[in-house]
Amino acid sequence: MAANQTLQRRQSQLTRGHLPSYAVWVVLAAAVILGAALSSLIGFSVVGWAVISAIVFVLAATLVTAVAEGERKAKDRLVTFLVYGAFLIALLPLVSVLWTVLERGVPGLSYNFLFTSMNGVTGAVDNQAVENGTPVLGGAYHAVLGTLQITLWATLISVPIGLLTAVYLVEYGAGKNLTKAITFFVDVMTGIPSIVAGLFAAALFALLFGPGTRTGFVAAVALSVLMIPVVVRSTEEMLKIVPNELREASYALGVRKWRTITNVVIPTAISGIASGVTLSIARVIGETAPILVTAGFASSINWNVFSGWMSTLPTFIYYQILTPTSPTAPDPSTQRAWAAALLLILMVMLLNLVARFVARMFAPKTSR
């Protein structure tokens, strides 16, 4: 009996001055109820309810902590709540965008939208769909193909140039003036507006093949101007973190430098390089301005990237919103635009998943 009393006395001494684990949740529940009451007094809204509840919770939880655990613990908990609050505030725009795109884009996703183009779709077709309540005709198949073709050619242009440039900067150009110049121009190219890249490509091909040259390949060149700095920077950083011991071990075995780079350095950094390439693709796949300047806009399917105008998902969205197929019935065009936006987000998410898979697959194997 005495032993139990002694144990209880010790436990009470250890837990004295500490809030129980459920105290924060009790304060949160009370703050939510009080926030709903205060919000109803000024006109209830979900946003106002959340803001008032958050303010009441932070103040009340800090005050309770100060009374029970002291000023020092209260300050620590206040900063903790502010950090969590900042995280939630930063998360709200992302959640809002995803929810809006899903809500408005999912109804427009259909077999017809994914596998038909806008060729032959006129304002009369949209008017008939609105009047009769029939499914909306016309889709973004041509824009999806254009997006994939232009992005593929931009990647084929950018990756070799960016990879070789990064190899030179890290492996061959240490301390040289040319290296400093390349680094400076890469930094400048990283911040140029996308429309400038489009004007550069349009002017270059107008000089070589005549004014008015607009093809998918011109757009790919414009996007490559935006991709190359990202590939160079990401690859350069990945190559820098490769341990020098690996290079020295290879040299000690008599392996030449170029073979050391291709067989030791690049395979070690390939996961980071793949992630950087995927990041650069995600950077340009949603560009609109350079595509409008260099590839124009088309409503039919174009399989030839070297001839004729092409459409991409961003330009498809742009024209569906700016110039609806039927000015008197813009709802079908708006539905197509939201569905195309959702499809573009899904493509970017798929690219990020592929980058993670490639990074994990090619990551160096470490022994336990």
N, C-alpha and C positions, 0 to 999 in steps of 0.2 A: 504494500500500500504506500509506504513511504517512498519507495523507489519510483512508483508511478507519479506521485506528486512531484518528486524532484525532476523527473523527465518532462512533465508538463510545464514546470516552472522554467526549465531551460529552453523549451520550445517557444514559450511566450516571450522570453528575453530575446531569442533569435529573430522572431517575427515582429517584435515591437518596432513601430516606426515604418512599417512596410504596408503598402496597400495590398489587399487581396487581389488575386488574379482576375476576379470577375468585376472589380470596381470600375475599370475603364469601360466595360460593356454596359454596365448599369448607367454610367454617365452618358454614353452614346445613345442609349435608348431614351433617356430623359431628354437629351438634346433634340432628338428627332421629333418627339412629341411636342416639346416646347416650340421647336421651329415650325411645325405645322400650325400650331395655334397662332403664333406671331405672323406667319405668312398669310393666314386667312384674314387677319385684321387689315392688311394693306392690299388685299387682292391676291388670292392664292394662285401660285404657279409652281411648277416643279423646280424650275431654276431658282426661284426665290426661296423655296422651301429648303433646297440643298445648301444654298449659301448661308442662310440664317442658321440652319442646324450645324453647319461646320463651324461657324463663328462661336455659337453657344458652346459647342463641344470643346473647342480648344480652350476657351476661357474657363469653363467649368472644370475640365480635367486638370488644367494647370493650377487652379485655385485649390482643388481637392488635394492634389499632390503636395502643394506648398504647406497645407495644414497638417497633412499626415506624415510627410517624409522630409519636409524642410525646403528651404529656398533653392538649394543646389540641385536637388532632384527635380524640382519644379521647372527650373530653367532647362535642364536636360530634356525633360519630357516635352516642353514647349517647342524646342528646336526640332525634336523628333516629329512632332505633329506637323510642324511647318514643312519639313522635308516631304512627308507623306502627302501633304496637301499640294505641294508644288508638283509632285509626280502625278497626282490625279488630275490637276489642272492641265498639265502637258498632255495627258492621255485623252482628255475630253475632245479636242479637235479631231484626233485620229478616229476615235470611236464614232463621232458625229459624221465624219465623211464616209466611213465604211457603212454605217447604218443607212445614211441617205442614199448612197449608191446602190446598196442591196435592195432597199425598199422600192426604188424607182427603176432599177435596172433589171431585176429578176423577171418582172412581167413581160419585158421585151425580149428575153432570151428564148428562142425557139429554133426549131430545125430550119424554118424558112429564113430566119435572120442570119443563122450561121452559114448557110449553104446556098444563098442566093445573093445577087448583086442588085444595084439600083438601076440597072439597065432596063429601060422601058417603063419604069415607075414614074408616073406623072401626078400632078395635083389632082386630076380627076379620080385617080385610083385611091388616093388618100381621102378625098371627099366621100367617095362611095363607102370606104371602110368605116368612116365616122357615122355616116347616115344609117347604114345597115347594121352597124355593130359587128362587122365581120373582122377576122384577124388582119392585122396590118401586114401588107405585102412589102417586099423589098428588104434587103439585108446588107450586111457588111462583109460578105465573103471576099469581094474584091479588095476591100481595105485591109482585111487580115492578110491576104496574100501579099499585098504591097508592103505592109509593115514587115513581114517576115523576109521578103526578098531584099528590101533596102537595108534592113538591120544586118542581114547576113553578109552582104557585100561590104558594109561599113566595118563589120568585125574582121573580115578577111583583109581589109586594107590596114586597119588600125593595129591589130595585134602584132603582126610581124615587125612593123615600124616601132611600136612602143616597146616591145620586148628587146629588140636589138639596141635601141637607144639606151634603155636601162642597163643592159649588159655593158655597153661601152662606158657609161657613167660610173658604174661600180667597179668593173674589173680592169678597165684600160685607161680611164681618163682622170684618175686621181691627181688633183693638183694642177691640171692643165687649164689654160685660158679657155680653150674650146668647151671644156666641161662647164665652166662658170657661165659661158654664153648660152649653152644649151639649157642649163638649169634656169637661167633668167627667162628665156623665151618660153619654156614650159610653164613657168609660173604665170607669165602674161597670158598664155593661151588658156590656162585654166579658168581665168576670169572673164574671157571675152563673151559678149552676148551671142546667143545662138543665131540671131538674125544676121550678124556680121559674118559668121561662118557660111550661112546661106548665100549672102551677097558675094562672098569671095569665090565660092564654087560656081555660082551663076556667071560671074564676070570671067572666070578662067575658061569655062567651056564656051562662052560667047566669043572669046578671043580666039579659041582654037577651032571651033566648028560653026561660028556665026551666031548672030543675035537670036534670042528666042529658043535656045537649046534647053529643053526641059525633059529630062528622063529620070528614071529611078536611079541610074548610076550617078548622075550629078548630085542627087540628094544623098546618096551613100558617101560621096566625097565630102559633102558638107558635114554630115554626121561624124565622119572620121576625124575631121578637124577638132570636133568636141571630144571625141573618144581618146585620141592619142595622148593628151596630157594626163588623163586619169590612168591610162594603162602604164605610162612611163612612171608616174609617181608611185603607184601601188607596187609595181614590179621592182622599182628601185629600193623601196623600203623592205620588201621581202628578201631581196638579194643581200641587203646589208646585214640582216639578222642571221644569215648563214654563218656558222662559226668558222673562223679562219683556220682552226685546227684541221677541218676537213680538207681545205685547199692544200695546206702544208703537208698533210699525210699523202695526198695524191701526188704532189710534186716530189716528195721524197721517194716515191715508187717509180719516178721517171716518167710520169704521165704528162703529156703536153698540156699547155694552158687551155687551148680550145676544147680539148677532150675533157679536161677537168670541169670546165664550165658546163658542157652538155651532159656529162654523165654523173657529176657530183653536185654542182651548185644548183642548177635548175631543177633537177628532180627533188632536191631537198626543199626548195621553196615553191614547188608546183602548186600546192594547195592554196597558198596565199595569192599566187599569180592568178589562178583560176577564179578566185573570189574577186580579185580586182577587175578582171576582164568582165565578169558578170555584172559587177557594179557599174562599169562603164556602159554596158549595154542597157541596163536599166536607166542610166542617166539620159540616154538619147532616144529611147524607144517612144517616149511621150512627147518629143519635140514637134511643134507645129509650124512655127515661123520659117525655119530653113526648108521644110518640105514644100510649103506653099510657094516659095521663091524658086525652087529648083526642080520640083516634080509636078507642080500644078495640082489639078484635081480631076479625077475621072470617075464616072459612074458605072463603068464596065470593067471586066477582068482584063488585066494586061499581064501576060506571062513573060514578056521580054523587057528586062530591066534596062536595056540599052536603046530602046525605041519607044516613043510615045509617053504620054502623061500617065502618072500612077497616083493612086490614092492610098493613104494610110489611115489607121484608126483615129489619130488626132485630127487630121484634116477632115475626115468623115464627120467627127463630132462637131467640128467648127462650122462646117457648111450646113449641117442639119439644124443647128441652133440659129446661125446667122441668116440663112436663106432657106426657110422650110420649103419642102416640096410643094405644099399647098399653103399659101399665105393665109387663106381663110379658115384652114383647119390645121393648125400647127401641131396638134397633139401627137399624131403618128411620127412626125419628125423628132419631136421631143422624146418620145419613147425609144426611137432608134438611137438617139444620142446617148441616153442613159444606159441602154444596153451595151453600146460600144464602150462607154466609160468603164462599166463593170468588167467587160471582156479585157480591156487594157490592164486594169488592176490585177486581174487573175493571171495574165501573162507575166507581169512583173513579179508577182508572188511566186509563180512557177520558176522563174529565173533564179530567184533567191533560194528556193528549195534545191534547185539543181546545183547552185554554187555551194551550198552546205554539203550536199552529197559528194560532190567532187572533192571538196576540201577534206572531208573525212576519209574518202577512199584513197586519196593520194598522200595523206599526211604521213610523215615518217613514222615507222613502227618503232616503239620504244620498249625495251625489255624491263620487266619489273625488278 
